[in-house]
Amino acid sequence: MQNIFRDGILVDVSVSYWTGAITLTAADLGLDPSKVTEAFHLGKKFLVPMSVIRRFRTKEGQARKIVTESSFPFPIGHARFVPRRKFTKVLDKLTRCQKDYDDLVNDLIEKYQDYREKMIPLYEQAAETAYATQTQTGDDPGAKGKFVKNFLKHIDSLYPAVETLRNRFSMTWDVYEIAMPNMKLSDAEKIALSQEEKDKAEAQAENERQYYQDKVHQKMDAFINEVVTSLRGQAVSICSRITKNIQDGKIVTGKTLKTLREFIDKFSELNFVGDTRMEQELTKLRKEFLDKNTTAAIHDEDDLKTELNRRLTLLVEMANNITDVNSVTGEYQRKISWHEDIPADLPAAA
């Protein structure tokens, strides 16, 4: 028997950052809302160049992509299920991404004042535009300068102190160890209840526990099926794309073959459910064909293109075999023990 949580680990990436923006209203700047023309747009305004904040968003996307490409969506909670054999690579990539993210934070702190000064001309122009939207009658010559000064003073007050910036940024990930629930009454409740009440309470607890476990089992069955169909679906997609190109007379490029090799490796690393037949056929394709023939040979020789097309077509047919899929998922589900303890050596949260 095996426990599904021995085959994989739940990982949840969490990223936070300062948006670098504020929302301005007419009242914030001492303007009469009824006198603000359409030429002056309030609303979201950046306190530092947008490109600076965009770097943090990009790095967040990279971190989430690292996990997404090496995992499956888990049906309980928001974490992703990373097969154990893939976890070390994922952790290494996340650690490098976290280092890059921290470097961006350090860079922002170092250049924070420069960024603020870079924004001053933009807000000066905004202040002058805001001033022009109001009906000015009998203003003294210094009224405009005073308005602009107060405008900039208000904007300056909206900047967080530089020493607080670091706390506004974070890239971490949590690693979850999961055990099936075992609902039971506490000792205090058992002592307080009469035997009859205790029996009823225990029966109710058992019913609730069984109901919950049944629901979890259903979700896990669906999850396992999704894992198999997802991996096979990716195989169908990439193999079909290449066979179509061959049949259409298009060139089989080195990039295409590299993508195929990378997918074969990915399938093996993500295949914790034991889709053995599919993995074996993909491995044979690599060892017997891709590793023995150069890109140039496959490009130039029709016989090799025909053989590649044949092998990929057979893989598509195998991947689409519903009976075979059901056999894989059924075999894995039969091996699962829902009561086996979770191993104590799972990696700790970052």
N, C-alpha and C positions, 0 to 999 in steps of 0.2 A: 504494500500500500504506500501511497505517497501523499504529501500535502502540497496543494498548489502553491502555497506561500514559500515552500522550499525552492520552487522553480523560478520564482521572481520576487521582485521587491517593488513596493509602491513608492514613487518619488513625486513630490509636489514642489515645483519651483515657485518662489515668491520674490517679486521684484517691486521695489518702490523707488520713486524719485520725485524730486521737486519739479513741478511743471514749468517753473520759470515764467509763469504768466499770471495775470490778475484780470479781474472783470471790473471795468470802470463804468460808473454811472454818472449822469450829469450832476447829481447831488454830490458825489464824491469830489468833484472838481469845482464846486461852487457855481455851477451853471444852472440856468433856468431851463428845465427840460422842454418847455414850450418854445424856447428860442433857439434850440439846437437844430440847425438845418440838416438836411440829408447829406450835405457835403462833409459833415463831420461825423464819423462813425465811432461810437463808443463800443463797449463790450470787451471782449478778450484782447488783452494787450500783453506782449512779451516784455519782460524786464531784462532779459539777456537775449542775444541773437538766437533766433529759432533753430539755427543749425547746431547750436551747442546742445540744446535739449534733444534734438533729433538723434544725436549720437547715443544717448542713453536709451531711447526707444529702440534703436537699431540693435543695441547690445542685448536688450531684453528679448527681442525677437529671436536673436541667435541662440540665447540660452533655452528658450522654450522649444525652438526647433531641434536642438540637440536631444532633448528628451523625447519629443514627439516622434522623431524619425527612428528612435530605437525602442519604442514602447507601444503599448496598446491602451486605449481609453478604458479605465476600470469602471465597472457599473455601480460601484459604491463610493461615494465621495467624489472628489475632483482630482485625485492623484492619477498618475499613469503607471501602468504595470510594466516594469522593465525586466526582461528575462535575466536571470542571474549571470549567465555567461556573457551578457552584454553590459552589465552594470559597471565594471571597472573602466571600460572605455568611456562610458557616459560620464562617470565621475571625473575622469581625467579632463575631458573636454569642458565640463562645467567649471572645474577648478580654474582652468585657463581663462574661461570666459569671465569668471568672477574677478580674476586678477586684472583683466582688461577694464572691467567695470570700475574697479577701485582706482585704476589709473585715470579714468575719466573724471572721477570725483576729485582726485588730487589736482588734476589740471584745471578743473573749474574753480576750485578754491584758490589756486595760485593766480589765476587770471580774472578772478571775480571783479576786482575793482576796474580793470581794463574794460571788461564787458559792460559794466555800469556806465563808464564814461563814454563808451561807444554809443550807448542808447540815448545820451543826453540831447544830441542834435535832433533826433527823431521826436523826442518829447517836447523840445522847444518848438519845433514846427507844429506839433499837435496843439500846443498851448496857444500859439498864434492863431491857428485855425479856429480853435474853440473861442478865442476872444472875438474873432471876426464874426462869429455866428450870432453874437449878442448885439442888440441895438444900443449903441453907445451915444449918449447925448450929454454934452457938457463935461466930458471926461477931461481930467487934467492931463498934461503931457506925459506924466509918469504912470498913468493908469495901466497902460498895456504892459510896461515892464514889471509893475507890481503883480499883475495878474499872472504873467508868465513865471515869475519867481515863486509865487504861492503854488502854482500848478506843479512846478518841478519839486518843490518842497514836499508836496503831498505824495508825488510819485516816489521820491526818495524814502519816505516813511514806510512804503510798502515792501521794501527790500528786506529780506531776513538778514540778521547779523551773520557775518561770515563764519563765526565760530559755531553757528547752529547748522550750517549746511551739511556737514558730514552725516549728521543724524537723520537727514531727510532722504538719504540714499541707502539702499540695501539690496543685495542680491544673495539669497540663501535658498536652500532646498531642504525639505524634510524627507526623511526616510521612515516609512511606517512598517512596524511589525504588527501583524494582525493575527488574532486568534478568534476562533468561533466563540460566540457568547455561551456562557454556561450559567443561566439565571438560577439563583437559589436564594432562599430567605436567609437573613442574617441570624446569628445565634440569639440575639436579643429578641427578635420577633418570634422565634421558635419557643423561647421560654415564656413569652407573654401570652401565646395562643393556647387555647385548650386543644386537646388531641383532635377533636372534630374540626375545629377551625383551622388547625394546622394542616390537616389532611386536605381540606378544601383549598387552602392557600397554596399548598404544594402542587395540587392538581392544576390549579389555575396557572401557577408559574410554569409548570411543565407544558401546559397547552400553549402559553404565550411563547415559551422558548422554542417549542416545536414549530409554531406558526412562523416565528421569525427565521428560524433556520431553513424552513421550506422556502421562504421568500428569497433568502440568500442563495440557496441552492439553485433556484430558478434563474436568478441573475447570473450566477457563476456559470451555469450551463450555457446561457446565452453568450456570455463573455468568451468561453472556450470556443464556441462555434464561430464567433466573430473573429477570433484570432486566426483560426484555420482559413476561413473564407477570405479574410483580409490578405494574408500572405499569399494565398493562391491567386487572389484577384490581382495582386501586384505582378505575379508571375505571368498571368494571362496578358496583362496590359503591356509589359515590356516585350514578351515573346511575340505577341501579335503585331506589335508595331514594327519589329524587325522583319518578320516574315512578309508583311505588307510591302515594306521597302524593297525587299528582295524581289517579290513578285512584280513590283512596279518598275523594276530595272534600276532602282536607285543604288548609289554607292553604299557599301557597308564600311563605315568609317571606323577609325581607331577609337574615336570617342564613343561610338555606339557599342563596340566590343568591351570597352572599359566599363561602361555603364552596366553591361550584362554581367561582367565578372564581379563588380561591386554588389550587384543584387544577389548573386549566388552566395557571396560571403554574408550578406545581410540576412538572407533567408536562414542560413545555418545558425547564425547567432540569435535570431529571434524565435527559432523553432523549438520552444521549450515543450510544446505539446506532443512532440514525437511524430510529426508528419514525415516518417522515415522514408517512405517510398519517393515522395516528391523531392526530399533533400538528396537522396541517393542519385536520382536521375539528373538533378542539377549539378551535382558533384561530378558525375560521369561526363556531362557535357563539357565541364571545365577541363578535366584531366585528359579526356580522350580527344577533344577537339580544339578548344580554345588554347590550351597550353602547348599543343603540338603543331599549331599552324599560326604563322605570322599574319599580321593584319594585311600586309601586302599580298600574301598568297590568297587569302580569303577574298580580297578585293579583285584579284586578277583571274582566279581560276573558277570557272563556272561549276565544276564538280564540287568544289568546296562550298560554294554558295548554296548549291542544291542540297548538300548534306546538312548544312546549318539549318536550312529551311525545313528539312525533314525532321530533324531533332526538335526544333522549336515547336513545330506543329504537333508533334506527339506530346510535348510538355503541356501545351495549351489544352489538348484533349484530356490529359490526365488531371490537370488542375480544375477543369470544368466538370469532372465526374462527381456528381452529388453523392453517389453510393460510397465512393472512396472517402469523401469528406466526412460523411456520417460515421464511417468505420473508424476514422482517426479520432474524431471527437468522442465517440462512444468508448473507445479503448482508454482514452485518457480519463474520462469521467469515472469509469469503473475502477481505476487505480486510486482515485482520490479518497483519502480518509479525512473526514470532517472533524475528527476528534484528536488527531495527532498533535502533539505539542509543536509550537513554532521553534525553530532552532535559535539558540541564544547568541549565535555569532553573526547575526545580521549587522551591517554597518550602521553606525550611529548617525543621527541627523547632523547635517553640516551646520 
